[in-house]
Amino acid sequence: MKFCILSAFLFLTLWVNGQIIAPATLNSSGGNYVFRGSPTIPNFSLIWSVGESTMIETFSVNGGMYLLTQGVLQPFIPEDLQTVPIQGWNKEEVKYYPNPVSTLLQFDLFSRDTGRVVLRMLDLLGNTHGVREFQYNTLPVHQTIDFSKYASGPYYLMLTLYSKGQLKKHGVFKLLKLR
């Protein structure tokens, strides 16, 4: 009899779920703002609340490319940023050679999209080493970038296209600088 009661008790303790407590907060006020990007400022969203009980801080500027995390509202992606996907560049549109490069890099752009193009040269830490901006009107663009003054190592070309003030295409291309 004791064995049956003990077995039943053991079965019930393993079968019954205890109370599940999920992290949650009650905020007295808040809101959000979505910016779709411009030639000088990339896409971002701000979500704020008043009355949070915990404070988490993460700040970064250029090394993390404009990262800001604060509070317990993480992670959250507004629907506005999900509904309009940002296209990337395909292989036929962007060509850069030679890779690895020692002195001069040839950069070619062939696209059917038009708008303002921003070309940024970044190092491995995200520091900007140069920016070129130009208006693109579906005609092929040939640019030469002088790498002789850069130290050897990995670099990134960040290529962004804005059309009517909105971010349309974005891509990052890796290349290697040799001495």
N, C-alpha and C positions, 0 to 999 in steps of 0.2 A: 504494500500500500504506500509506504514512504517513497519507494522507487517511482511509482506512478505519479505521485504529487510532485516530486523533485523533477521528473522528466517533463511534466506539464508546465511547471514554473520556468524551467530552462527554455522550453520551446516558446513560451509566451514572451520571455525577455528578449529572445533573439528575433522574434517575428514582429513585435510591436515597435514601430518607429517612435523615437523620442521627438521632442519639440525641435524643429529646425529653425534656427535664427539666422536670417539673412541680413547682411549689412544694409542699412537704410538710414536716410536722414529726412527730416522735415524742415523745409526751408520756408521762411515767411514770404519771400519774394524772389524773383529772378527773371531771366529771359535769355535770348540769344540773338546774335547778329552774324550774317554770312556775307563776306566780301568775295566776289568772283574773280578778282585779279585785275591787274593793269600792267602796262609795260614796266613800271618801276616797283610794284608791290605784288607778290604772288597771292594766290588764294589763301584765305584764312577764315576761321570762324571763332567767335567769342561766345562763351556760355558762362553766365554768371548767376550767382545766387546770394541771398542775404540770409544769415542765420545759421550758417554751417557750424557744426561743433568741432570739426577737425580741420587743420590747415596743412596741406602738402605743397611744397614749393619745388618747382623745377624751372629754371630760367636758362636760356641760351640765345645767343644772337646769331652770329654768322657761322660759328662752328657747328651748330645743330640746325642751321638754316631756319631761324625764327621759331624756335620751340618754346612754348609756354604751357606749363601744367600747374594748376593751383586748385586745391580743394578736392572734394570727394565726388565730383561729377564726372570722373574719368572712367572708362572711355566712352565717348559718345560722338557719333558722326551725324550731323544734321542731314535731313533728307535732301536739302538743296544741293549739298555736295555730292550726293549719291545719284541724283536724277540726271545730271548732265555729265557724262563721262568725258574726261580729258583724253584726247587721242595722243598716241605716241608717233614718232617718226618711223617710217619703214626704211628698209635697206636701199630702195631705189631713190629716196629723197635726199639722204644725207651720205656724203662720202668724205672721208678724211684720210690722208695718206702723206708720207709713209708712217706706219705705226709698227715698231717704235720710231721715234723721230729724234734727230740730233740737232738740227739747226732750223730748217723751215718746214712747216706743216701746211699742206694744201687742204683747204676746206671748200667743198662744193655743195650747193643746195639746189635741188630741182624739185619743186612741189607745185601742185595745182592750187594750193591755198594761198591767200594773200593776207597781208597785214604787216605789223611791226615785229621784227625779229630781234631778239636779244640773245647774244652769244657771250656766255661767261666762261672764263678759264679758272678752274678751281684746283687746288692741290688736295692731297689726301686728307688734310685736316679741315677742309671746307673754306679755306681762305681764298678770297678772290684775287687773281693776279692780272685780270684784265677784263674789260667789258667792251663789246662792240654792238652797236644798235644800227639797224638799217630798215628801210621800208622795202618790203618784198612784194613784187607784182607778177609772179609766175615766170619771170625770166630767170635763167640760170645765174647763180651768183658764185663767183670764184674769189675766195679770200686766201691770203697767205698770212700765216701767223709765225712770228719770229720766236723760236724756242731757244736761241743761243744764250739768252740771259738767265734762263731757268736752271735750277739745280736738277740733277738727274733723279728720276723717281716717277711714280704714277701721278697722272693728272686727269682731270675730267673736263670735257666740254659740255656745258649745260646749255641746251638750245631750246628757246621758248618762242612761240608765235602767238601774238595777240591780234585779234580781229575785232574791230569796233569796240576797243577797250576791254574786251573779255579774253581770258585765257583760252586758246583753241588747241594748241599742241605743245607738248613738253617732252623732252628727252635728255638723257645724260649718257655720254659716250666716253669710255675709258681709253686712255692712251698712255704710252710709256716714253719718257724722255731719257735718252742715253747721252753720255758725254761724247 
